[in-house]
């Protein structure tokens, strides 16, 4: 049964042309879907990168602030007397 259907499609030139154009249309649709999904993935990666950049910037500011802190009580007293805070 299946062999006779496939044989009929292979014998009919209109059916072969329809299958050819159908295969081309299917390939184009699948290509467009793959582009869409890769764009979504790229968007997620860019968002993750932006979030990590913000976190790194905050951590860098915290480390710079920690580097400027007084080392001991005497340094703290000197800063308070000078009005450095």
Rosetta blueprint (number, residue, H / E / L):
1 X L
2 X H
3 X H
4 X H
5 X H
6 X H
7 X H
8 X H
9 X H
10 X H
11 X H
12 X L
13 X H
14 X H
15 X H
16 X H
17 X H
18 X H
19 X H
20 X H
21 X H
22 X H
23 X H
24 X H
25 X H
26 X H
27 X H
28 X H
29 X H
30 X H
31 X H
32 X H
33 X H
34 X H
35 X H
36 X H
37 X H
38 X H
39 X H
40 X H
41 X H
42 X H
43 X H
44 X H
45 X H
46 X H
47 X H
48 X H
49 X H
50 X H
51 X H
52 X H
53 X H
54 X H
55 X H
56 X H
57 X H
58 X H
59 X H
60 X H
61 X H
62 X H
63 X H
64 X H
65 X H
66 X H
67 X H
68 X L
69 X L
70 X L
71 X L
72 X L
73 X H
74 X H
75 X H
76 X H
77 X H
78 X H
79 X H
80 X H
81 X H
82 X H
83 X L
84 X L
85 X L
